[in-house]
Amino acid sequence: MTVLLPGEAGSTRAYRPRSAPAAVGRGGAPLSSRTVFSAAHVVADPYADTSPDSAAAVDWDATLAFRRHLWSHGLGVAEAMDTAQRGMGLDWAGAAELIRRSAAEARAVGGRIACGVGTDQLAPGAHTLDEVRAAYEEQLALVEESGAQAVLMASRALAAAARTPDDYLDVYAHLLRQAAEPVVLHWLGPMFDPALEGYWGSADLDLATDTFLKVIAEHPDKVDGIKVSLLDARREVDLRRRLPHGVRCYTGDDFHYPELIAGDERGFSHALLGIFDPLGPLAAEAVRILDTGDTKGFRELLDPTVELSRHLFQPPTRFYKTGVVLLAWLAGHQEHFTMVGGLQSARSLPHLARAYELADGLGLFPDPALAESRMKSLLTVYGVTQ
């Protein structure tokens, strides 16, 4: 059987799907050499009568089932982060409910969870630094009450309100003093969210890095680690080498993750990645290989996935969630290709078709025949007759 995929200039081309999934384990020993989080997507309720301006309607059963899938492979879940469409369809009320439900589910199954703390309950517009601090405090309290680890996310409101690097230092120092347990600091680059341009007080990344490191140096006991999403491997390695002893670097680089996780003679990165949503079982298998000291085997399994990741995260990078949800549907983790905010329309058919082709080539679909059938149905909706 073949699938007709979009070609050039309105043509189609035949693709022959693989007949069996990749031989990847179905769980196993806990991961030991690296701490690995998958930033997980949310599953929309396709039956809800919503509009792009409506609050998100979430299918809670399917959303929590996907998190159990990730935990079953030994991965941690990074909840209510960018991958969950935080600020792109999922508002604070929805994120708060997501945090409560996922944290309770994590306790029930013994899964590791970290949850995003931001300021997205603030209405659009100008806000004072005091208002930004108060918004962070509200979310931090909820995450800590849920029993989850906190990830202090970059804030659009802080980026708009801060005038100097000292403003960032003051806000983060205030939050870190209050945190009950060590947190993860999150530096999300403007390729993921243009409103975060100039975060840490400067568009010069060297100066911004100095401010970021100063926050950590002044409160090393309150910082478990940093999550860096700048898609710049060299900068991440340089930053990683400057961290105080005991502070982890969690790579958020969806372009260079195999080499950063593998590391070098001077250290390595742990992981908190959106691409580990579709790659969950394969990524966990790769890290188990790395746990044995087999860096070559780890790279041989994970390196081929980079082409898919670079495709999903191509500019505009913030719309990578569309490809992630497509692959979850094709893999059978949900019964539809619908997203909160209607973001299933954010990528073109050729982009989606290429994502299917690359994922199928990697053997990511547990049931390739199901994935083929679903992809054909989507292509038919777009007018590509099979």
C-alpha positions in Angstrom: 0.0 0.0 0.0 1.1 3.6 -0.7 0.0 7.0 0.6 -0.2 9.9 -1.9 1.5 12.9 -0.3 1.7 16.5 -1.6 4.5 17.0 -4.0 5.7 20.1 -5.8 3.5 22.5 -7.7 0.3 20.8 -6.8 1.5 17.3 -7.7 1.4 14.2 -5.5 4.0 11.6 -4.8 3.7 8.0 -3.6 5.1 7.1 -0.2 5.2 3.5 1.0 4.8 3.3 4.8 6.7 0.8 6.9 4.8 -2.2 8.0 6.0 -2.5 11.6 7.1 -0.1 14.3 10.6 0.3 15.6 11.7 -2.3 18.1 11.7 -0.1 21.2 11.2 -1.3 24.7 7.9 -0.8 26.6 9.3 0.6 29.7 12.0 -0.8 32.0 14.4 0.3 34.7 14.2 3.9 35.9 16.5 6.3 34.0 19.6 6.8 36.1 22.3 8.8 34.3 20.1 11.7 33.2 17.0 13.4 34.5 14.6 13.6 31.5 11.3 15.5 31.3 8.9 15.4 28.3 7.0 18.6 28.0 3.5 17.2 27.2 0.7 18.5 25.0 -2.9 18.8 26.0 -5.7 17.0 24.2 -8.6 19.2 23.2 -12.3 18.2 23.5 -13.5 18.0 19.9 -17.1 18.1 20.8 -17.0 21.4 22.7 -18.7 24.3 20.9 -15.8 26.7 21.1 -14.4 29.6 19.1 -10.8 30.9 19.0 -11.7 33.4 21.7 -13.1 30.7 24.0 -11.4 29.2 27.0 -9.8 26.0 26.2 -12.0 22.9 26.3 -9.7 20.0 27.4 -10.4 16.2 27.1 -9.1 15.4 30.6 -9.2 11.7 30.3 -7.1 11.6 27.1 -4.8 14.3 28.4 -4.0 12.4 31.6 -3.8 9.1 29.7 -1.0 10.6 27.6 0.9 11.5 30.8 0.6 8.0 32.1 2.1 6.8 28.8 5.1 9.0 29.3 5.5 8.0 33.0 5.3 4.3 32.0 8.5 4.7 30.0 10.3 6.3 32.9 10.1 9.9 31.7 9.2 12.8 33.9 6.4 15.2 32.7 6.9 18.9 32.4 3.4 20.2 32.8 1.6 23.4 31.7 4.6 24.5 29.7 4.9 25.8 26.2 4.1 22.4 24.6 0.8 22.5 26.4 -0.1 25.6 24.4 0.4 27.8 27.5 -0.4 31.3 26.3 -1.4 29.9 22.9 -4.8 28.6 23.6 -4.5 27.5 27.2 -5.1 30.3 29.7 -4.2 30.4 33.4 -7.5 28.9 34.5 -7.0 25.9 32.2 -3.4 25.6 33.2 -4.2 25.7 36.9 -6.7 22.8 36.4 -4.2 20.9 34.3 -1.6 21.3 37.1 -4.0 20.1 39.8 -5.1 17.1 37.8 -1.7 16.1 36.5 0.0 16.4 39.9 -2.7 14.2 41.5 -2.2 11.7 38.7 1.6 11.8 39.2 1.1 11.0 42.9 -1.2 8.1 42.1 1.3 6.4 39.7 4.6 7.5 41.2 5.5 9.7 38.3 7.9 12.7 38.4 6.3 16.1 37.5 7.4 19.7 37.2 4.9 22.4 36.4 5.2 25.8 34.8 4.9 29.0 36.9 4.2 32.2 35.0 2.2 35.3 34.9 -0.4 34.6 32.3 -3.4 35.4 34.5 -2.5 39.1 33.9 -4.6 40.7 31.2 -2.8 42.0 28.1 -1.4 45.5 28.6 1.1 47.3 30.9 1.7 46.0 34.4 4.0 47.1 37.2 6.7 44.9 38.6 4.7 44.5 41.8 1.8 43.1 39.8 4.2 40.7 37.9 5.6 39.5 41.2 2.2 38.9 42.7 1.1 36.9 39.6 4.2 34.7 39.9 3.6 34.2 43.6 0.0 33.1 43.0 1.1 30.5 40.5 4.1 29.3 42.5 1.8 28.8 45.5 -0.6 26.6 43.5 2.2 24.5 42.0 3.8 23.9 45.4 0.4 23.1 47.0 0.0 20.5 44.3 3.2 18.8 45.3 4.9 19.4 42.0 8.3 20.9 41.3 8.1 24.5 40.1 9.6 25.7 36.8 9.8 29.5 36.8 8.9 30.3 33.2 9.9 33.4 31.3 7.2 36.0 31.5 5.8 38.2 28.7 4.6 40.6 31.4 8.0 40.8 33.0 9.7 41.3 29.6 7.4 44.3 29.0 7.7 45.8 32.5 11.4 45.4 33.2 13.6 48.3 32.3 17.0 47.1 33.4 18.7 43.8 34.3 18.3 44.8 38.0 14.5 44.5 37.6 14.9 40.8 36.6 17.3 40.3 39.5 14.9 41.8 42.0 11.9 39.8 40.8 13.6 36.4 40.6 15.4 37.0 43.9 12.0 37.7 45.6 10.5 34.5 44.1 13.5 32.3 44.9 13.5 33.4 48.5 9.9 32.3 48.8 10.3 29.0 47.0 9.9 26.1 49.4 12.0 23.7 47.2 14.6 24.3 44.5 13.1 25.3 41.2 14.0 25.1 37.6 14.6 28.5 35.9 13.4 28.6 32.3 15.0 30.8 29.6 12.8 30.6 26.5 14.2 32.3 23.4 12.2 34.7 21.2 12.0 32.0 18.5 9.5 30.3 20.7 7.8 33.5 21.8 8.6 36.8 20.1 7.3 38.7 23.2 10.4 37.4 25.1 12.9 39.3 23.0 15.5 41.0 25.3 14.8 38.8 28.3 17.1 39.2 31.3 17.5 42.9 30.3 19.3 42.7 27.0 19.1 41.6 23.4 22.8 40.9 23.7 22.8 37.2 24.7 26.2 37.5 26.4 24.9 40.3 28.7 21.7 38.4 29.2 23.6 35.3 30.2 25.6 37.2 32.8 22.4 38.4 34.4 20.9 34.9 34.3 24.0 33.5 36.0 23.9 36.2 38.6 20.4 35.2 39.6 21.6 31.6 40.1 24.9 32.5 41.8 23.0 34.5 44.4 20.6 31.7 45.2 22.2 28.4 44.3 20.4 26.5 47.0 17.1 27.4 45.5 17.9 26.5 41.9 17.7 22.8 41.0 18.6 23.6 37.4 18.0 25.7 34.3 16.1 24.9 31.2 17.6 26.6 28.2 15.7 26.9 24.9 17.8 29.1 22.7 18.6 26.5 19.9 22.3 27.3 20.2 24.3 24.3 21.3 27.6 26.2 21.8 25.9 28.8 24.0 24.3 26.1 26.1 27.6 24.3 26.6 29.3 27.5 27.6 26.5 28.3 30.0 26.5 24.8 31.4 30.2 25.0 32.2 29.6 28.2 34.2 26.9 26.9 36.5 27.5 26.5 40.2 28.2 23.0 41.4 25.0 21.0 41.8 22.9 23.1 39.5 21.7 21.1 36.5 21.4 22.2 32.9 18.2 20.8 31.3 18.5 21.2 27.6 15.5 22.6 25.8 17.4 22.6 22.4 15.2 20.6 20.0 17.9 20.9 17.3 20.9 19.6 19.2 19.6 17.4 22.0 21.6 14.2 21.3 25.0 15.8 21.5 24.0 18.0 24.5 22.6 15.0 26.5 25.5 12.8 25.6 27.9 15.6 26.8 31.6 15.7 26.8 34.6 15.3 29.1 33.4 18.4 31.1 29.8 17.6 31.6 26.4 17.0 30.0 22.9 18.3 29.9 19.8 16.7 31.3 16.6 17.2 29.3 13.3 19.0 29.3 12.1 18.8 25.7 9.0 19.2 23.7 10.3 16.8 21.1 10.2 14.1 23.7 6.4 14.2 23.6 6.3 12.3 20.2 9.7 10.6 20.9 8.9 9.4 24.4 9.4 5.6 24.2 12.4 6.0 21.8 14.0 8.7 23.9 13.6 6.7 27.1 15.2 3.7 25.4 18.1 5.8 24.2 18.8 7.1 27.7 18.7 3.6 29.1 21.4 2.7 26.6 23.3 5.8 27.8 22.9 4.6 31.4 25.1 1.6 30.6 27.9 3.9 29.4 27.2 3.2 25.7 27.3 6.7 24.3 27.7 5.4 20.7 24.5 3.3 21.0 22.7 6.3 22.5 23.7 8.5 19.5 22.9 5.8 17.0 19.3 5.6 18.3 18.6 9.3 18.9 20.6 11.1 16.2 18.2 10.0 13.4 15.3 11.7 15.2 16.9 15.2 14.8 15.6 15.6 11.2 12.0 15.2 12.4 12.6 17.5 15.3 14.1 20.2 13.1 11.1 19.9 10.8 8.6 20.2 13.6 10.4 23.2 15.1 11.1 25.1 11.9 10.1 28.8 11.9 7.7 30.0 13.1 9.0 27.7 15.9 6.1 28.5 18.3 3.8 26.4 16.0 5.7 23.2 16.6 2.8 22.0 18.8 0.7 21.4 15.7 3.1 18.7 14.5 3.3 17.2 18.0 -0.4 16.8 18.2 -0.7 15.4 14.7 1.8 12.7 15.6 -0.1 11.9 18.9 -3.2 11.4 16.8 -1.5 9.2 14.2 0.1 7.2 17.0 -3.3 6.5 18.5 -2.9 8.5 21.7 -6.0 10.5 20.9 -9.0 10.1 18.6 -8.8 13.3 16.6 -6.6 16.0 15.3 -8.1 19.0 17.0 -6.2 21.5 19.2 -7.3 24.2 21.7 -7.4 27.5 20.0 -7.9 25.8 16.6 -4.1 25.5 16.1 -4.4 22.4 14.1 -4.6 24.9 11.2 -1.3 26.5 12.1 0.9 24.3 9.7 0.4 23.6 6.1 -0.5 20.2 4.6 2.9 19.7 3.1 4.4 20.3 6.5 2.1 17.8 8.2 2.7 15.3 5.4 6.4 15.5 5.8 6.1 15.1 9.6 4.1 11.9 9.0 6.7 10.6 6.6 9.6 11.3 8.9 7.9 9.8 12.0 6.9 6.7 10.0 10.4 6.3 8.8 11.6 6.3 12.4 9.0 3.7 13.3 7.4 5.9 15.9 3.8 4.7 15.2 2.9 1.6 17.4 0.3 0.7 14.7 1.6 1.9 11.3 -1.7 0.8 9.6 -3.7 3.0 11.9 -1.3 5.9 11.2 -1.6 5.3 7.5 -5.4 5.2 7.6 -5.6 8.4 9.7 -3.2 10.2 7.5 -5.1 9.3 4.4 -8.3 10.6 6.0 -6.6 13.9 6.7 -5.2 14.1 3.1 -8.7 13.5 1.7 -10.1 16.4 3.7 -7.5 18.6 2.0 -8.5 17.2 -1.4 -5.6 14.8 -1.9 -7.6 11.8 -3.3 -6.1 8.5 -2.3 
